[in-house]
Amino acid sequence: MISGDWKLVSKGTNKAPYTSEWELFNLKEDRTETNNLIESQPEKAKELETLWDNWAKNNHVYPLDGRGWNEKIAADVAAK
């Protein structure tokens, strides 16, 4: 998730529980993304996490269960 100069990233995982820790970077000051600011900027990280979460809900990313996008959409359509 990128918002302004900020970028929130996660490597994610393909295995349950399908979670991973976030990393936060200031792209204006650290274009190579080497200085993880997650500990010093928790409010900014939470703001971007909320943006990502809203995007994920609106774009059928959840549940994070290892299925591909096409499988999730097909299941969503079948459930309606």
C-alpha positions, 0 to 999 in steps of 0.5 A: 500500500502506497500513500504519498511518500509512505509504503507499507509492505508484507511478504505474506505467506501461503500457509495458514494463518496467512499472516505476516508482519508489516514493514513501513518505508518512507520512499522520499527519504529511503528509495531503496527501502532499507530502513523499516520504520514500523516501530517508530511510526506505528500510527502511520503504519496503522493508517496504511494498514486500514487503507489496505484492509478496506481495499482488500475487502472491496477487491475480494482478497479475503479470506486469506486462505491460499486460493487465487483471485479467480477461485475467490471470485468464483466462490463469491459469485456461486454464493450469491 
